[in-house]
Amino acid sequence: MGVRRRRIAEGPTSPDLPDGLADDLETGKGDQAESLPARLARYARAKDRALAMRDYLRSLCDAAATRAADLLGDCGNYLNFRHYYTVGRVLLYAACFCKQHLICPLCAIRRGSKTLEAYLERYQAVCQQYPALRPYLLTLTIKDGPDLDERFRHLTQSFQVLKNRRRFILGNVRSAMWTEFAKVEGAVGSYEVKRGKNSGGWHPHIHMVVLCEKPIDPVALKREWESITRDSFMIDVRPFREDQEPAEGFMEVFKYAVKFGDLSLPDNWEVARYLFNARLLFSLGVFRGVKVPESLTDEPLDSLPYFDLFYRYFVGIGYTMTGECHPARELIELPDYGLSRKDTGVLLSYRQRRSSEPQECSKTASSAVLEPPKIPSAVRDKIQRAIHMRPPLYRCAVSSEDLEGD
């Protein structure tokens, strides 16, 4: 994997931050309009942790840490949602992300949600094609140890032996050793690293969702895993409950990156540097080939009407709404207004700048009002006619005061 061991000096933890950031991963139902306040609260907790990590990294006086800290400071400062009021859904349309998901819980939440959505779609297709397959949650662990590099390599190499045995059985290789893992028709899993609860040492382990037609024998798999690792027989195999939503089982796999937010700040940074460029998510069998979108925003519903909602993050407050406007794209279909698509785009971009211009705000969310900048004269003349002809629509985006001289 090309990972290397790095030791980071001990530093402060984050006792004031809420625990359990791993519980904040979205399950695919968080885009309902009534869920927006809870969604913003999750994002605010993640942003709080990211800022704590930023402050810690700046205290290290290290070039790599400083670069990471600068990206963390700008991540998620502004969020642009679109409320599709005819279907009651609110989607994240635009935002600035640092994509450092190992140290940024906000990016980890968005990444986990996009991955969950992609693999649930594949799971549903597989269940229709192979109805005899049943999902199981499989966990493989090794003994805790003080050396992160040695323990992580031991885990990955042991799991590779298990995968090789499965491949030899499925490939009808002579003298291949039988493995319970050969019953797996498909799997998606992730590596996770945390501190042992009692030992305090590094505890890397694997969570997987596996699809099997015949159930895995846990006793036989325990013996096999102990013979491979020589230090651990601790595994866990449990089927999905009958009343359990598939997303709940898959979420245990895809929230691996969010769980790094539950580590202390020094441990989080040490793990992030060690696992930099490491592949922590894997798949095999019927789950191979799933494409996870690179973008961390939601896919827009282009055919439906919507309102734009703009939010800004304030320290000690969370996300506060700074603007709401009906989309000017409806005017594109009305040639009497004389606005081209380009001019309409200019108008919307200035509307976003109004909501995101850095200004001082008060201590309470209710009085956190931003003073928007003036629109330049070059743009003012183009939209003056539209303002007078259709005030209700544009007034929420551009007021008469905005059209006054610079």
One Martini backbone bead per residue (centre of mass of N, CA, C, O) as a GRO file, in nm:
protein
  406
    1MET     BB    1   0.049   0.067  -0.006
    2GLY     BB    2   0.277   0.278   0.081
    3VAL     BB    3   0.300   0.288   0.382
    4ARG     BB    4   0.400   0.487   0.669
    5ARG     BB    5   0.564   0.551   0.956
    6ARG     BB    6   0.437   0.794   1.198
    7ARG     BB    7   0.528   1.035   1.446
    8ILE     BB    8   0.332   1.215   1.678
    9ALA     BB    9   0.297   1.446   1.886
   10GLU     BB   10   0.161   1.524   2.159
   11GLY     BB   11  -0.166   1.662   2.223
   12PRO     BB   12  -0.455   1.790   2.219
   13THR     BB   13  -0.769   1.752   2.280
   14SER     BB   14  -1.153   1.735   2.251
   15PRO     BB   15  -1.367   1.770   2.512
   16ASP     BB   16  -1.598   1.976   2.385
   17LEU     BB   17  -1.678   1.763   2.199
   18PRO     BB   18  -1.886   1.562   2.056
   19ASP     BB   19  -1.968   1.250   2.059
   20GLY     BB   20  -2.028   1.037   1.795
   21LEU     BB   21  -1.979   1.108   1.481
   22ALA     BB   22  -2.058   0.829   1.351
   23ASP     BB   23  -2.380   0.887   1.389
   24ASP     BB   24  -2.396   1.118   1.137
   25LEU     BB   25  -2.463   0.941   0.917
   26GLU     BB   26  -2.628   0.921   0.637
   27THR     BB   27  -2.924   0.714   0.515
   28GLY     BB   28  -3.095   0.868   0.266
   29LYS     BB   29  -3.333   1.048   0.447
   30GLY     BB   30  -3.209   1.359   0.479
   31ASP     BB   31  -3.379   1.517   0.226
   32GLN     BB   32  -3.596   1.609   0.390
   33ALA     BB   33  -3.732   1.899   0.489
   34GLU     BB   34  -3.771   1.819   0.801
   35SER     BB   35  -3.442   1.738   0.819
   36LEU     BB   36  -3.265   1.997   0.802
   37PRO     BB   37  -3.194   2.074   1.096
   38ALA     BB   38  -3.045   1.806   1.160
   39ARG     BB   39  -2.840   1.830   0.934
   40LEU     BB   40  -2.710   2.099   1.029
   41ALA     BB   41  -2.622   1.987   1.302
   42ARG     BB   42  -2.425   1.778   1.191
   43TYR     BB   43  -2.246   1.976   1.034
   44ALA     BB   44  -2.166   2.148   1.280
   45ARG     BB   45  -2.018   1.929   1.437
   46ALA     BB   46  -1.812   1.873   1.213
   47LYS     BB   47  -1.699   2.164   1.199
   48ASP     BB   48  -1.596   2.181   1.487
   49ARG     BB   49  -1.387   1.955   1.455
   50ALA     BB   50  -1.229   2.081   1.218
   51LEU     BB   51  -1.137   2.335   1.381
   52ALA     BB   52  -0.983   2.181   1.595
   53MET     BB   53  -0.784   2.055   1.395
   54ARG     BB   54  -0.674   2.316   1.281
   55ASP     BB   55  -0.550   2.425   1.546
   56TYR     BB   56  -0.362   2.187   1.593
   57LEU     BB   57  -0.198   2.201   1.327
   58ARG     BB   58  -0.087   2.492   1.374
   59SER     BB   59   0.082   2.399   1.636
   60LEU     BB   60   0.312   2.218   1.478
   61CYS     BB   61   0.491   2.355   1.259
   62ASP     BB   62   0.394   2.223   0.976
   63ALA     BB   63   0.356   2.212   0.645
   64ALA     BB   64   0.139   1.992   0.611
   65ALA     BB   65  -0.043   2.095   0.842
   66THR     BB   66  -0.095   2.378   0.727
   67ARG     BB   67  -0.235   2.295   0.466
   68ALA     BB   68  -0.464   2.137   0.601
   69ALA     BB   69  -0.571   2.374   0.774
   70ASP     BB   70  -0.655   2.565   0.544
   71LEU     BB   71  -0.870   2.371   0.426
   72LEU     BB   72  -1.043   2.341   0.681
   73GLY     BB   73  -1.128   2.644   0.716
   74ASP     BB   74  -1.301   2.642   0.425
   75CYS     BB   75  -1.478   2.412   0.496
   76GLY     BB   76  -1.820   2.461   0.497
   77ASN     BB   77  -1.900   2.773   0.521
   78TYR     BB   78  -2.087   2.718   0.262
   79LEU     BB   79  -2.439   2.655   0.180
   80ASN     BB   80  -2.631   2.516  -0.103
   81PHE     BB   81  -2.965   2.479  -0.125
   82ARG     BB   82  -3.247   2.283  -0.261
   83HIS     BB   83  -3.598   2.338  -0.268
   84TYR     BB   84  -3.830   2.087  -0.352
   85TYR     BB   85  -4.156   2.158  -0.290
   86THR     BB   86  -4.322   1.933  -0.454
   87VAL     BB   87  -4.142   1.686  -0.283
   88GLY     BB   88  -3.990   1.761  -0.009
   89ARG     BB   89  -3.685   1.844  -0.095
   90VAL     BB   90  -3.331   1.875   0.020
   91LEU     BB   91  -3.044   1.978  -0.158
   92LEU     BB   92  -2.703   1.975  -0.213
   93TYR     BB   93  -2.562   2.191  -0.453
   94ALA     BB   94  -2.337   2.372  -0.288
   95ALA     BB   95  -1.979   2.357  -0.203
   96CYS     BB   96  -1.687   2.366   0.005
   97PHE     BB   97  -1.433   2.115  -0.016
   98CYS     BB   98  -1.138   1.940   0.103
   99LYS     BB   99  -1.119   1.613   0.094
  100GLN     BB  100  -1.032   1.527   0.412
  101HIS     BB  101  -1.179   1.259   0.548
  102LEU     BB  102  -0.973   1.186   0.792
  103ILE     BB  103  -1.008   1.507   0.924
  104CYS     BB  104  -1.308   1.555   0.795
  105PRO     BB  105  -1.630   1.502   0.884
  106LEU     BB  106  -1.789   1.636   0.656
  107CYS     BB  107  -1.658   1.477   0.422
  108ALA     BB  108  -1.722   1.199   0.544
  109ILE     BB  109  -2.028   1.218   0.533
  110ARG     BB  110  -2.053   1.266   0.227
  111ARG     BB  111  -1.894   1.019   0.133
  112GLY     BB  112  -2.064   0.803   0.279
  113SER     BB  113  -2.335   0.873   0.140
  114LYS     BB  114  -2.246   0.822  -0.154
  115THR     BB  115  -2.158   0.527  -0.109
  116LEU     BB  116  -2.422   0.418   0.000
  117GLU     BB  117  -2.593   0.480  -0.250
  118ALA     BB  118  -2.433   0.308  -0.457
  119TYR     BB  119  -2.449   0.023  -0.303
  120LEU     BB  120  -2.757   0.005  -0.276
  121GLU     BB  121  -2.815  -0.010  -0.575
  122ARG     BB  122  -2.661  -0.276  -0.618
  123TYR     BB  123  -2.807  -0.450  -0.409
  124GLN     BB  124  -3.089  -0.437  -0.541
  125ALA     BB  125  -2.999  -0.569  -0.808
  126VAL     BB  126  -2.893  -0.837  -0.688
  127CYS     BB  127  -3.158  -0.929  -0.546
  128GLN     BB  128  -3.316  -0.959  -0.816
  129GLN     BB  129  -3.112  -1.170  -0.949
  130TYR     BB  130  -3.035  -1.294  -0.637
  131PRO     BB  131  -3.261  -1.402  -0.403
  132ALA     BB  132  -3.076  -1.612  -0.225
  133LEU     BB  133  -2.927  -1.390  -0.107
  134ARG     BB  134  -2.757  -1.298   0.202
  135PRO     BB  135  -2.696  -1.071   0.452
  136TYR     BB  136  -2.380  -0.990   0.620
  137LEU     BB  137  -2.194  -0.912   0.913
  138LEU     BB  138  -1.836  -0.876   0.900
  139THR     BB  139  -1.572  -0.925   1.150
  140LEU     BB  140  -1.218  -0.844   1.167
  141THR     BB  141  -0.953  -0.917   1.398
  142ILE     BB  142  -0.685  -0.806   1.609
  143LYS     BB  143  -0.437  -0.753   1.802
  144ASP     BB  144  -0.321  -0.532   1.995
  145GLY     BB  145  -0.088  -0.243   1.947
  146PRO     BB  146   0.176   0.005   1.942
  147ASP     BB  147   0.211  -0.053   1.626
  148LEU     BB  148   0.061   0.060   1.351
  149ASP     BB  149   0.216  -0.062   1.115
  150GLU     BB  150   0.223  -0.361   1.208
  151ARG     BB  151  -0.085  -0.403   1.248
  152PHE     BB  152  -0.186  -0.322   0.965
  153ARG     BB  153  -0.019  -0.524   0.803
  154HIS     BB  154  -0.125  -0.777   0.940
  155LEU     BB  155  -0.417  -0.745   0.848
  156THR     BB  156  -0.382  -0.728   0.537
  157GLN     BB  157  -0.226  -0.999   0.503
  158SER     BB  158  -0.440  -1.185   0.628
  159PHE     BB  159  -0.670  -1.111   0.431
  160GLN     BB  160  -0.522  -1.201   0.174
  161VAL     BB  161  -0.522  -1.501   0.241
  162LEU     BB  162  -0.829  -1.533   0.241
  163LYS     BB  163  -0.872  -1.441  -0.054
  164ASN     BB  164  -0.693  -1.652  -0.190
  165ARG     BB  165  -0.851  -1.899  -0.104
  166ARG     BB  166  -1.107  -1.822  -0.251
  167ARG     BB  167  -0.987  -1.804  -0.536
  168PHE     BB  168  -0.891  -2.103  -0.553
  169ILE     BB  169  -1.168  -2.235  -0.520
  170LEU     BB  170  -1.315  -2.084  -0.759
  171GLY     BB  171  -1.064  -2.187  -0.959
  172ASN     BB  172  -1.000  -2.494  -0.916
  173VAL     BB  173  -0.757  -2.548  -0.738
  174ARG     BB  174  -0.538  -2.758  -0.659
  175SER     BB  175  -0.496  -2.798  -0.318
  176ALA     BB  176  -0.701  -2.624  -0.205
  177MET     BB  177  -0.802  -2.454   0.070
  178TRP     BB  178  -1.055  -2.446   0.264
  179THR     BB  179  -1.312  -2.180   0.292
  180GLU     BB  180  -1.567  -1.990   0.418
  181PHE     BB  181  -1.516  -1.747   0.217
  182ALA     BB  182  -1.631  -1.902  -0.043
  183LYS     BB  183  -1.941  -1.823   0.019
  184VAL     BB  184  -1.877  -1.554  -0.102
  185GLU     BB  185  -2.029  -1.351  -0.361
  186GLY     BB  186  -2.007  -1.075  -0.194
  187ALA     BB  187  -1.820  -0.763  -0.109
  188VAL     BB  188  -1.806  -0.489   0.135
  189GLY     BB  189  -1.532  -0.290   0.274
  190SER     BB  190  -1.341  -0.178   0.572
  191TYR     BB  191  -1.097   0.005   0.727
  192GLU     BB  192  -1.018   0.032   1.082
  193VAL     BB  193  -0.904   0.279   1.331
  194LYS     BB  194  -0.825   0.232   1.682
  195ARG     BB  195  -0.853   0.227   2.016
  196GLY     BB  196  -0.828   0.035   2.269
  197LYS     BB  197  -1.018   0.018   2.545
  198ASN     BB  198  -0.798  -0.135   2.742
  199SER     BB  199  -0.502  -0.114   2.608
  200GLY     BB  200  -0.444   0.151   2.405
  201GLY     BB  201  -0.399   0.030   2.146
  202TRP     BB  202  -0.395  -0.062   1.833
  203HIS     BB  203  -0.721  -0.124   1.638
  204PRO     BB  204  -0.744  -0.298   1.373
  205HIS     BB  205  -1.019  -0.345   1.131
  206ILE     BB  206  -1.302  -0.524   0.976
  207HIS     BB  207  -1.575  -0.432   0.766
  208MET     BB  208  -1.855  -0.634   0.635
  209VAL     BB  209  -2.058  -0.699   0.350
  210VAL     BB  210  -2.211  -1.012   0.288
  211LEU     BB  211  -2.297  -1.251   0.029
  212CYS     BB  212  -2.504  -1.544   0.086
  213GLU     BB  213  -2.648  -1.861   0.046
  214LYS     BB  214  -2.464  -1.976   0.266
  215PRO     BB  215  -2.384  -1.992   0.573
  216ILE     BB  216  -2.150  -1.907   0.793
  217ASP     BB  217  -1.915  -2.066   0.991
  218PRO     BB  218  -1.789  -1.933   1.276
  219VAL     BB  219  -1.608  -2.156   1.391
  220ALA     BB  220  -1.437  -2.213   1.135
  221LEU     BB  221  -1.344  -1.917   1.092
  222LYS     BB  222  -1.195  -1.884   1.358
  223ARG     BB  223  -0.982  -2.101   1.313
  224GLU     BB  224  -0.870  -1.980   1.051
  225TRP     BB  225  -0.793  -1.697   1.156
  226GLU     BB  226  -0.595  -1.799   1.375
  227SER     BB  227  -0.402  -1.946   1.171
  228ILE     BB  228  -0.324  -1.677   1.031
  229THR     BB  229  -0.258  -1.468   1.271
  230ARG     BB  230  -0.174  -1.601   1.568
  231ASP     BB  231  -0.365  -1.375   1.769
  232SER     BB  232  -0.670  -1.426   1.646
  233PHE     BB  233  -1.041  -1.520   1.687
  234MET     BB  234  -1.189  -1.247   1.634
  235ILE     BB  235  -1.520  -1.267   1.531
  236ASP     BB  236  -1.815  -1.155   1.329
  237VAL     BB  237  -2.142  -1.308   1.260
  238ARG     BB  238  -2.430  -1.139   1.114
  239PRO     BB  239  -2.739  -1.107   1.029
  240PHE     BB  240  -2.980  -0.952   0.904
  241ARG     BB  241  -3.255  -0.826   0.995
  242GLU     BB  242  -3.579  -0.838   0.905
  243ASP     BB  243  -3.634  -0.521   1.015
  244GLN     BB  244  -3.389  -0.421   0.852
  245GLU     BB  245  -3.231  -0.184   0.703
  246PRO     BB  246  -2.982  -0.189   0.477
  247ALA     BB  247  -2.846   0.084   0.557
  248GLU     BB  248  -2.758   0.000   0.844
  249GLY     BB  249  -2.548  -0.213   0.761
  250PHE     BB  250  -2.379  -0.037   0.560
  251MET     BB  251  -2.299   0.193   0.759
  252GLU     BB  252  -2.076   0.035   0.915
  253VAL     BB  253  -1.880   0.058   0.668
  254PHE     BB  254  -1.907   0.381   0.568
  255LYS     BB  255  -1.813   0.512   0.867
  256TYR     BB  256  -1.501   0.496   0.895
  257ALA     BB  257  -1.418   0.801   0.857
  258VAL     BB  258  -1.593   0.922   1.088
  259LYS     BB  259  -1.445   0.769   1.329
  260PHE     BB  260  -1.192   0.953   1.342
  261GLY     BB  261  -1.349   1.179   1.510
  262ASP     BB  262  -1.315   0.999   1.791
  263LEU     BB  263  -1.043   1.079   1.810
  264SER     BB  264  -0.783   1.218   1.888
  265LEU     BB  265  -0.606   1.456   1.741
  266PRO     BB  266  -0.328   1.312   1.729
  267ASP     BB  267  -0.437   1.038   1.628
  268ASN     BB  268  -0.575   1.139   1.374
  269TRP     BB  269  -0.316   1.249   1.237
  270GLU     BB  270  -0.150   0.991   1.238
  271VAL     BB  271  -0.346   0.819   1.070
  272ALA     BB  272  -0.368   1.006   0.823
  273ARG     BB  273  -0.066   0.992   0.744
  274TYR     BB  274  -0.042   0.684   0.722
  275LEU     BB  275  -0.317   0.659   0.520
  276PHE     BB  276  -0.209   0.799   0.290
  277ASN     BB  277  -0.338   0.660  -0.005
  278ALA     BB  278  -0.504   0.450   0.114
  279ARG     BB  279  -0.707   0.163   0.074
  280LEU     BB  280  -1.015   0.133   0.267
  281LEU     BB  281  -1.186   0.033   0.024
  282PHE     BB  282  -1.365  -0.272  -0.068
  283SER     BB  283  -1.426  -0.527  -0.329
  284LEU     BB  284  -1.627  -0.821  -0.427
  285GLY     BB  285  -1.772  -0.963  -0.675
  286VAL     BB  286  -2.090  -0.824  -0.708
  287PHE     BB  287  -1.945  -0.537  -0.603
  288ARG     BB  288  -1.793  -0.486  -0.839
  289GLY     BB  289  -1.771  -0.164  -1.007
  290VAL     BB  290  -1.851   0.061  -0.828
  291LYS     BB  291  -1.951   0.398  -0.870
  292VAL     BB  292  -1.825   0.681  -0.709
  293PRO     BB  293  -1.877   0.991  -0.676
  294GLU     BB  294  -1.678   1.273  -0.644
  295SER     BB  295  -1.900   1.432  -0.563
  296LEU     BB  296  -2.051   1.582  -0.254
  297THR     BB  297  -2.302   1.642  -0.393
  298ASP     BB  298  -2.611   1.659  -0.510
  299GLU     BB  299  -2.845   1.562  -0.729
  300PRO     BB  300  -3.030   1.733  -0.932
  301LEU     BB  301  -3.375   1.836  -1.006
  302ASP     BB  302  -3.426   1.980  -1.306
  303SER     BB  303  -3.757   1.940  -1.348
  304LEU     BB  304  -3.787   2.107  -1.082
  305PRO     BB  305  -3.887   2.323  -0.866
  306TYR     BB  306  -3.716   2.591  -0.671
  307PHE     BB  307  -3.526   2.684  -0.384
  308ASP     BB  308  -3.282   2.886  -0.251
  309LEU     BB  309  -3.042   2.802   0.011
  310PHE     BB  310  -2.845   2.997   0.244
  311TYR     BB  311  -2.546   2.908   0.431
  312ARG     BB  312  -2.368   2.994   0.737
  313TYR     BB  313  -2.088   2.967   0.936
  314PHE     BB  314  -2.079   2.998   1.298
  315VAL     BB  315  -1.915   3.040   1.570
  316GLY     BB  316  -2.126   2.905   1.824
  317ILE     BB  317  -2.390   2.846   1.621
  318GLY     BB  318  -2.361   2.764   1.315
  319TYR     BB  319  -2.606   2.734   1.088
  320THR     BB  320  -2.711   3.020   0.892
  321MET     BB  321  -2.940   3.193   0.736
  322THR     BB  322  -2.872   3.431   0.444
  323GLY     BB  323  -3.076   3.312   0.216
  324GLU     BB  324  -3.358   3.350  -0.025
  325CYS     BB  325  -3.445   3.216  -0.357
  326HIS     BB  326  -3.574   3.229  -0.655
  327PRO     BB  327  -3.521   3.113  -0.954
  328ALA     BB  328  -3.413   3.274  -1.256
  329ARG     BB  329  -3.467   3.044  -1.472
  330GLU     BB  330  -3.770   3.114  -1.538
  331LEU     BB  331  -3.692   3.368  -1.722
  332ILE     BB  332  -3.578   3.223  -1.976
  333GLU     BB  333  -3.882   3.164  -2.089
  334LEU     BB  334  -3.896   3.500  -2.092
  335PRO     BB  335  -3.818   3.725  -2.343
  336ASP     BB  336  -3.923   4.006  -2.226
  337TYR     BB  337  -3.668   4.043  -2.025
  338GLY     BB  338  -3.379   4.009  -2.179
  339LEU     BB  339  -3.242   3.740  -2.061
  340SER     BB  340  -2.982   3.557  -2.055
  341ARG     BB  341  -2.811   3.297  -1.933
  342LYS     BB  342  -2.564   3.460  -1.857
  343ASP     BB  343  -2.707   3.690  -1.700
  344THR     BB  344  -2.843   3.505  -1.498
  345GLY     BB  345  -2.580   3.387  -1.384
  346VAL     BB  346  -2.473   3.657  -1.278
  347LEU     BB  347  -2.699   3.707  -1.078
  348LEU     BB  348  -2.660   3.448  -0.904
  349SER     BB  349  -2.365   3.495  -0.826
  350TYR     BB  350  -2.428   3.761  -0.669
  351ARG     BB  351  -2.618   3.629  -0.470
  352GLN     BB  352  -2.404   3.449  -0.338
  353ARG     BB  353  -2.212   3.681  -0.253
  354ARG     BB  354  -2.407   3.815  -0.057
  355SER     BB  355  -2.419   3.558   0.141
  356SER     BB  356  -2.071   3.532   0.156
  357GLU     BB  357  -1.992   3.788   0.282
  358PRO     BB  358  -1.775   3.904   0.502
  359GLN     BB  359  -1.911   3.952   0.831
  360GLU     BB  360  -2.035   4.076   1.103
  361CYS     BB  361  -2.179   3.922   1.396
  362SER     BB  362  -2.371   3.819   1.624
  363LYS     BB  363  -2.434   3.586   1.884
  364THR     BB  364  -2.704   3.541   1.744
  365ALA     BB  365  -2.891   3.389   1.499
  366SER     BB  366  -3.131   3.600   1.466
  367SER     BB  367  -2.899   3.854   1.421
  368ALA     BB  368  -2.750   3.721   1.166
  369VAL     BB  369  -2.673   3.979   0.949
  370LEU     BB  370  -2.598   4.054   0.622
  371GLU     BB  371  -2.418   4.283   0.422
  372PRO     BB  372  -2.448   4.347   0.106
  373PRO     BB  373  -2.316   4.399  -0.181
  374LYS     BB  374  -2.273   4.571  -0.455
  375ILE     BB  375  -2.367   4.611  -0.777
  376PRO     BB  376  -2.237   4.655  -1.057
  377SER     BB  377  -2.297   4.856  -1.327
  378ALA     BB  378  -2.271   4.639  -1.553
  379VAL     BB  379  -2.513   4.468  -1.424
  380ARG     BB  380  -2.741   4.669  -1.357
  381ASP     BB  381  -2.847   4.732  -1.649
  382LYS     BB  382  -2.937   4.436  -1.725
  383ILE     BB  383  -3.154   4.410  -1.462
  384GLN     BB  384  -3.347   4.656  -1.442
  385ARG     BB  385  -3.588   4.564  -1.619
  386ALA     BB  386  -3.660   4.308  -1.453
  387ILE     BB  387  -3.728   4.448  -1.187
  388HIS     BB  388  -3.974   4.621  -1.293
  389MET     BB  389  -4.147   4.380  -1.424
  390ARG     BB  390  -4.058   4.158  -1.163
  391PRO     BB  391  -4.038   4.207  -0.845
  392PRO     BB  392  -4.109   3.947  -0.676
  393LEU     BB  393  -3.879   3.763  -0.793
  394TYR     BB  394  -3.617   3.964  -0.757
  395ARG     BB  395  -3.628   4.086  -0.470
  396CYS     BB  396  -3.482   3.839  -0.327
  397ALA     BB  397  -3.207   3.898  -0.497
  398VAL     BB  398  -3.281   4.212  -0.575
  399SER     BB  399  -3.261   4.533  -0.475
  400SER     BB  400  -3.288   4.871  -0.499
  401GLU     BB  401  -3.030   4.926  -0.328
  402ASP     BB  402  -2.833   4.762  -0.511
  403LEU     BB  403  -2.881   4.977  -0.765
  404GLU     BB  404  -2.708   5.166  -0.656
  405GLY     BB  405  -2.444   5.325  -0.620
  406ASP     BB  406  -2.106   5.239  -0.539
   0.00000   0.00000   0.00000
